[in-house]
Amino acid sequence: GNQTGLHHFSSPSRALESRLAILWSSQAEQELKPELICHLDEGWKATAAEMAALHASQAEIETLISLNEDMADAANSDHAVARINRQFHLCIVDAAGNQFLNHCYHDLSNTLMLLGKTTLDTAQRVQIVCAQHNDIITALLNRDAAQAAQMMRIHMQTSLTHRLKAYRDQH
């Protein structure tokens, strides 16, 4: 039945909110480690994808499709790809329709910037990312919240591996 799905859905999102709130309050006292930032990033982006699967309008999903096509076309331009990628993730957050997640997006995006350069630095990497974005879009089209969250987690874990490697190579 649908009820269990919705019940199951609301508690992880609440748990995530309280976990983030604790981290937010401790952020002032200590530097957040790169691994921790990325772990948080993955958690709330998965929640956003989950909520977007339930709430996204057809227009929002179509926007995601066209952004992803633009991204594939721009594969040879680092700057364009990074900009489109940010728009793609912001569109998912908007589609989720949750102010708290929106707040997370802007806060964590700024923190992630400190980790340095985007991980979208090769055409091959862009291909992988676009394929993962397509998996997320498919889950949204199917209104499959669990699948959307899972695909977003896989996507974030791949990005995390690249980002941390790049971060360590620089330091």
N, C-alpha and C positions, 0 to 999 in steps of 0.2 A: 504494500500500500504506500501511498504518497506521504502519509502522516509521519511514518518513521523516518523517512528521508529528510523531511524538514526539521524534525526534532534533532536528528543526528547532526544536522547542519548548523543549528544555532549555537550549540555548546562549544564546538571548536573555535568558532568565531569569537565568542565571549572569552574563552580561555586565552586566545591570542591577544585580545585587547588588554586583559589584565597583565599578561606577561610583558607586553610592549610597554605598558604604563610603568611597570617596575623598572624596566630597562631605561626608559626615558628619564625617570627620576634619578637613576644612578649614573646617567651619562655625564652629568655635570661633575661628579666626583672622580670619574676615572675615564681614561681613554677607552673607547670601544675597540676591541681587537678586530682586524679585518675579517676573520672567520666568523665572528659573532655577528657583525654587521650583515654579512652575506646570508647567514642563517636566518636572521630576522627578515631580510629582504625576501627570501624564499617563502617563509611562512605567511607573510601577509599578502604576497602576490598570489599565492595559491588560494588564499581565502577570497581575494578579489575575483579571481577566475571562477571560483565556485559560485559566488554571488552573481557574477555577470551571466553565468549560464541560466540562472533563474530569472534575471531581470532585464537583460540586454534587449533593446529594440532591434527590429530588422535593420533599420538604418545604421545603428551602431555596429552591427555585425558586418554590414556591407562596407562601412568605413574601414574596419579592420582588414577586410579582404583587399581593399584597394591600397591601403597603406603597405600591406605585405607585398603586393605586386610592385609598388613603387620601390620598396626596399630591395627586392631582387634585381630590379632594373638599375639601381644605383650602386650595385655591388663594388664598383671600383672607386667610389668616393667615400673615404672614411667619414667625413663630416656629414654628408647627406644621410648615410646609413645610420649613424649615431642619432641624428635628429629624428629620423623616421621611427627608429626603434623606441625612442622616448615617447613619441606620439602614440605608437601602438600600445605601449603599456599604460599610458595615461588614459587612453580610450577605454581600456578594460576596466580601469579603476572607476572612471566616470560611469560606465555601464553597470558597475556593481551597485551604484547609487548609495554609497555609504560614506558619510562625511569623515568618519574616523579613518577609514582607509585612505581617503583623499589626503588627509593630514599626514598620515604615514608616508604616503608617496613622496610628498614634497620634502619632508624632513629627511627621509632615508636617501632620497636621490642626492641631496646635498652632501650627506655623509659619504655616500659611495663615490662621489666625485673625488673625494680626498684620496681614494685608493688609486687614483691615477686613471690612465687612459682606458678607453673603451676596449672591450674584448673583440670588437668587430673589425679586426685589422687585416683580414685576408678575404678574398672573394670566396674561397672554399668555406671559411667560417660563416660567411653571410648566407651561403647556401644551406648550411646546417640549421642556422637560426631560422631562416624562412620556412624550412620544412617543419621545424618545431612549432613555429607560429601557426602553420596550417593545421597541425594536430590540435592545437588549442581552439582554433576557429571551428574545426569540425565538431569538437565537443560542445561548443557554444551553440552551434546550429542544431545539434541533437538535444539541446537542453539537458545535457548530462553533467551535473555539477561535480560529481566525484571524479569523472574522467577529466574534466577541465582542470580541476585542482592537481590531479596526478600529472597531466601533461605540462602544466606550469612548473611543477616541482622538478621534473626531468629537465625542462628548459633552463631553470635557474641553476640546477646543479652543474650542467654543462658549462654555463657561463661562469659560475663560481670557480671551477677548475682552471679555466683560462685566466680569469681575473687574478686569482691568487698567484698563479705561475708568473704572470706579467709583473705583479707587485713584488714578488721575491726576486725576480731577475733585475729589478731596478734598485733594490736595497741591498 
